[in-house]
Amino acid sequence: MPFLYLIVTAIVWLRNPFSRKKYQTQLINKVILIYRGNPEIVIHDYYNYVLSFLFQNLENIERAGLVFYECPGLRLLKFLHSPINIFLQIEHTLFRPGSETSTSAMQGELPIPGGNQKYLIRIAELDRLASADIIFDYSRINLFNIQSSPALRDYLQKSFCISPALYPIFTNGNDRHGVITLFGNPDISRRKLFLKDLERQRVSSENIRGLYFGVDEIYRKTKIVINIRQTDGHETLEELRVLPALRSGAIVVCESAPYVEKTAYSKFIIWGSLQELPSLIAEVENNYEEVRQRIFGDGSENSFFVKRMKRIEKCNQLAMNRAINHINAQS
């Protein structure tokens, strides 16, 4: 294996100057992990969070070989040794019928609240993910939706939820200020109308865009983070934003979303319809310290909030253990 590791590392080193994707290698017990040193910036923190789990747990894989983490293009290396392919699924799967992307979705069985219709299941890049040995999804809601389709049984068996518990728990309420949104494109009609509604109701807020590194530093200085869905059709909760903000001690005021009880932390979020959010935000600002105490408690290890965050971290480790066991069972 050390000799193969040298060959793989040399091939990666020779390849990197000719591609924008810069790969790295790491020898972990019996396996050679190949991963991107420069992941896509929009998922940078989540990518590295899952990567840290791989560093800690791949030593438990029983068979020797190559492990590709989000590396679909290294075909030459795949001829050297039978690989294990690991991919991330970081898109919404829960869609309403009639939404813009519903034409590429399949019928699911989860009821839409307040009606007779059922949600669709849309898995972006399904062909690529179908070739994976392991899929890590950021959302329990996504997997709950996928679970409703018998046609996706094989996909589900190799899918595991790693919730985005990205940053250390920090619930200090001192030196926080302001209300923020993080809309990459605030000119999308739904977001634009919402921001205008905030202005009309005299709710002061700041939209921060183009921020991909050091997001936790912003969260730790912010009183309130607003989260709304991108479109009327996208209905999976944006956990990649919501959970990191909560763990950083920001109060999250969020547009209502279906099946949020699956997250295990929905009771720490302030929910409302899109029309209700401006007044809810104003109410939280006027009663900030009271609301903060109700959500985060005293921030000690014994507080309900911290215990629940630690439980989510433990569930992530258990999910990784199941993923490793799944790989070993296929050997």
N, C-alpha and C positions, 0 to 999 in steps of 0.2 A: 504493500500500500504506500509506503513512503516514496518508492520509485515512481509509482503512478501519480502520486501527488505532485512530484517535480515535473512530470510531463504535462499534467493538466495546468499547473501554474504557468509553465512556459508558454503553452498554447494561448492561455488567457492574456498573458503579458504581450504576446505578439499581436493579438487581435485588437486590444483596447484602443490603440491609436487610430484605428480605422472605423470606429463606431462611437456614437454619442453615449451609448450604454457602456459604462465602465464596470467590468466584473472583477470580483475578488474571490479568493479561495481560502478555505480554512479546513485543515485536517482535524477531525473530531473523532477520536477512537478509530472505528472501522470505516468511517465514511468521509468523503471529501465534499464539503459544502461549497457550492458556487452560487454567488449572490451579487446583486448590484451594489456597488459602492456609491452610486449616485441615483437613488430611486426617484421616481416621478415626484416632483415637489409637492403636489397636492395631497399625496399620501405619505410623505416623508416620515412623519413621526410614527404613524401606525405601522408602516413597513418595518421600521427599526425596532418597534416594540415587539412585533412577532419575531423578528430576527434574533432578538435577545433570548427569547424562549428557545429558539432552535439551537443557539450556542450552548444553552444549558442542558438540553435534553436529547440531542442527536446521538450522544454517546450511548444511549440505550437502544439504538437500532442494532439488531442482531446480525444483519448481513452486511458484508463489505460492499462498497460501491459509491456511486456519485449521487448527490442530492442537489437538484436544481431548484432554487427558490426564485420564482418569478424570472426565469431565464429560458424563454421559449426558443431562442435563436441559435444556441450552441450545438448545432447538429453534429459537427465533427467529433465533439467529445462524447456524444451519445453512442458513437460507434466503438469507443474504447471500452465501455462498460455499461451494463444495463442500468439506467438511471431511475431515481425516484423523483417525480415531478411534484412540486408544491406551488400552488397558486393562491392568490388572494381574490376574493369576491367583494368588491367595495361599492357596488351599485345598489340602487333600490330594486327590489323585486315585486313590491306590492303596488299594483296599478289598477286604476278604475277602468272599466270598459269605456271605450270611446275617447280615451286620452291619446295624445299625439303618437306615442310609441306602442300603443296597444296592438297594432297590426303584427308585431313580432313577438307577441306574448301568447301563452297558452292558458286555458281555463283552469282556475284553481277552485277550491271548495270553501274558502273562508268567506263568511257572509260580510257584506258591507253594512256597517251599522245604520239603522234607520231605513232600510230598504229591502228589496227582495233579490237584488243582484249579488253576485259573488265576485271577489277580486280576481284579477288576472295575475299570472306569474310570468315575469319577464326576467330572464337571466342574460345579461349582456355577455357577449363572447362565449356563448354556451359551448360551441365546438371546441374552443381552446380549453375551457374548464373541464369538459368531458374527458379530455386526455390526461387529466391530473390523477395522481395517486392520493393527494390530500388537497382539500380546499379549506381555507380559513375564511370565514365570513364574520364581519364585524357586528352582525345583528341577529339576535335571537328571533326577532320578528320576521326577518327574511327567511330563516330556516323553518319557522312555524308555518309560513305561507307555502314554502316548497314541500313541506311534509304532507300538505293536503293533496298532492298530486301523485297518484300511483306511477305515472310515467317517469317520475323523477326519483324513484326509489334508489336506484344505483348511485345517482348523484348525491342523494342525501346521506347514504352510508359512508361516504368519504368526506363529508362536510362537517366542520367543527366550528363552533363559535368562540372567537377570541374577542371579548368585548374591549373597546378602546380605553382601558384604564391607563392612559398614557403617562400621566404626570404624577409626581408625589402628591399626597393629600395635603392641602394647605387651606385651612379654613379661617385664617386670621382676617378679621373685619376691619383692621386699621388701614388708614391711608388708601382707601378705595374711593373711586369716584366715577360718575358717569354711567351712561347707558350706551351700549354698542350693538351694532349688527355687523356681520361679516359676510356681506354679499359680494362675491367675486365680480358679478355684473349687476349693479343696482338699477340698470335701465331695463331689465326684464320687466314686462308690464306689471306682473303681480307684485314684485318687490317695489317697483317705482310707485305704484298706487298706495302701497302700505306705508312707505316713507312719507308720502304726501299726507296721508291720514294722520301720521304722528305729528307732523308739523301743524296741521289744521287743529289738532287737539292740544297743541302747545306742549308736546312731550319732546324734550330736547334729547337728541341722540346723535351718535357719530357712526358712520359706516367705515369700517376698516377693510380695505381691499389690498390684494397683492401681498398679503402677509402669510408666509409659509414656514418661517423659522422663528423660534422664540415666541410662539403663540401663547404659551403658558405664562410668560411674563406679562402679557397684556391681560389675560384672564385674572391674574393675581392682583392687578391694580384696578379692576373693574367691579362696580357694584352689580350691574345687571347686564346679562347677555340675552338678546332677543333671538329667538329662532322661529322662522316660518318656513313652510315647504317651498320648494322651487317652483312647482306648478300645481294646478288643481289635481293633476293625475298622479303625481308622485306622492305616495302615502306612507312609505317606510320612514320612521322617525330618523332624523339626522344624528345618529348616536356619535358619529365621529366628531361632531361639534359639541353636542349636549353633555356627554359624560366627561370629557376633559375639562370643560368649563366648570361643571359642578365640583369636580375633584380639586379644582384650583380655587374654590371658595366663592365663585360668582353665583349670584342668584340667576336662575334660568327661567325666563318667561317664554312659554312655548305654545305655538299653535297646536291645538288638539290633534292627536293622531291615533289611529286604531291599534289595538292590541298592545298598548304601551306597558301593561302589567307584566309582559314577558321580559322586560328589561331588568326587573328586580330593583329599580331605583326610581320608578315613575312618581312615587309619593314625595320625592324631594323637588319636583318640578312644579311650577305654577302654570296651569293649563287654561286655555281659553280659545274661543273662536278668533278668527282673524279680526273680526269687527270688535271683539271684546278686549284685545290685547292693549290698545292705547290706554284705556281706563285702568286695566290691571297694572300696567307699568307705573302709571301715576300713583296708584294706591300703594304699590311696593315702595316707591321712592319716599312717599310720605310716612311710611311706617317701616323704614328700612331695617332698623336694629331689631325690632320685634320679629319681622319676617326672617331675618338672618338667623336669629336664635332658634326660631321654630324649625328651620331646615337643618342647620348644622349643629345645634346644641352648643356645648362648650368646647367642641373640637378635640376633646380628650380621646384616648384610646377606648374608653368605655362608652362614648356617645354612640347613639344608634346610627348616625350617619357614617362615622368612621368604621364601625363594625360592618356595616353593609358594604362599604367600599372594599374592605379587606376580604369580605366574602366573595365579591366579584373577582378579585385578584386570585383567590383560591380556586374559583370555578374555571378561570382561564388556565391555571396550571393543570387542573383535572382534564380539561379539554385537550390540552397538549399531550397528556399521558395517554388519553384514548386514541389520539392520532398516531402516536408512536406504536401503540399496541395494534392498531389497524395495519400499519406498515409491516410489523413483525408477523402478523397473521397471514399476510399475502406472500411471505417468503417461501 
